[in-house]
């Protein structure tokens, strides 16, 4: 039996999905270990800020650092030296040790996934949850507080709003909580109306065709 040179596109997508899920699960294990160490030393917020700063400030300002740390072609020893030079005296002992552990297990490529998982786990323990909010115009203080109250009542947790202005929405608001989307934007309503009109027109055209076909 001949072996294909490459997998079908849908098979590649499935394999990538499995890989992403596996990476997320591993990252969550490391994130929980880091969070436990941070809680033990009462530095949960500080460690989270260090993790966020590494991704946002260091990796974005110096992408070559991220490339070096995540490269399989660079030895653990070289990476360990770089970690010590970059973070000794500048980061907490918990965070430094965590980076060294990731390096020893060749998992520095999971740093972004660990950052995301750390947020999730920390939010659960602090009874908070992340909410992404898009609106056509910036929310007023009154709108923001009213939204927080609704979400707090809905979830029984304290909502952390991540706001983004999206003029293309025309009006209204779009809220995403995890994988759940609540879309109340004017743009979406207009699209729904358009689709309903198209569907109605198509139905009427088909009814006329059926009528003429029967009549003949």
HELIX and SHEET records of a PDB file:
HELIX    1   1 UNK A    9  UNK A   40  1                                  32    
HELIX    2   2 UNK A   44  UNK A   53  1                                  10    
HELIX    3   3 UNK A   54  UNK A   59  3                                   6    
HELIX    4   4 UNK A   60  UNK A   61  1                                   2    
HELIX    5   5 UNK A   63  UNK A   70  1                                   8    
HELIX    6   6 UNK A   76  UNK A   87  1                                  12    
HELIX    7   7 UNK A   93  UNK A  104  1                                  12    
HELIX    8   8 UNK A  108  UNK A  110  5                                   3    
HELIX    9   9 UNK A  111  UNK A  125  1                                  15    
HELIX   10  10 UNK A  141  UNK A  155  1                                  15    
HELIX   11  11 UNK A  167  UNK A  169  5                                   3    
HELIX   12  12 UNK A  186  UNK A  215  1                                  30    
SHEET    1   A 4 UNK A 158  UNK A 165  0                                        
SHEET    2   A 4 UNK A 128  UNK A 135  1                                        
SHEET    3   A 4 UNK A 173  UNK A 177 -1                                        
SHEET    4   A 4 UNK A 180  UNK A 183 -1                                        
END                                                                             
